[in-house]
C-alpha cells in the first residue's frame, strides 16, 4: 500500500486511534478512510466526550466507515489532573483489541489534554506509537498548526481526491465547536500567501521523544515552555503518578 515506513499498512494490522477530544480526528481522517477502504481494522477512542460532541464524531465516523468507537468521559481541560483514573480504561481498550499500530496526537506542548493523551497511550499500549501534530506551543499566542515540534522525522502523505473531498466536507460536521471556522481561516491564510492547501496532506511520525518531563522543543522555545503555568501543571501531575 505504501513505500513509506509510517504510512504503511497490511491486512493483518489493527490500527487504534486515540484522540483527546471529538473533532481531533480531522487531523488524520484521510488516512483513517484509506485504511477502511483497504479492509484494514480500525478502532477509535476519545478521552473526553459530551453527548453532543460524541454524536458529532459518531456521524463523522459513520461517513468514514469506522464502527468500533469508544468515548470516555475525562474532564475537558483536566485530563492531566486525572491521569491514573484513566489508565485502566486505556489498558483494557488496547488489550481487548490487540492493537498493532497505536496512533495519537503529538507530545508538543500545545494543549495539556493532548500531552496527557500521548502519555497515556505510550504508557498503556503495545507496539510502536505513531503521532500526528495538532498545534503548539501554549507559551505563545500565535500557535503553529499541522507541523511537528522538536525531534523526530515525519512523513507527509498527499490525500487522493476522494480523501481530500471527504476531509473538506467534514469541516461543517462539528457545529458545537469552532474547529470549522478555525480550519477555514487557516486554509484561507495559506491561500493568501500562495501556499499549498494544508488540507491536501497529512503528517505522521514514529514517536521517539518520550522524555515526558522535558519539552520536545529546542531553546529558546523550550525555556519559554519550562517557565509557563501549563508546564508547571504538567510536571505536578507527573509527580503524582507511579
Buried (B, 14 or more C-beta within 10 A) or exposed (E): EEEEEBBEBEEEBBBBBBBBBBBBBBBBBBBBBBBBEEEBBBBBBBBBBBEEBBBBBBEBBEEBEBEBBBBBEBEBEBBBBBBEEBBEBBBEBBEEBEBBBBBBBBBBBBBBBBBBBBBBBBBBBEBEBBBBBBBBBBBEEEBBBBBBBBEBEBBEBEBBEEBBEBBBEBBEBBEEBEBBEEBBEBBEEBEEEEEEEBBBBBBBBBBBBEEBEEBBBEEEBBEBBBEBEBBEBBEEBBEEEE
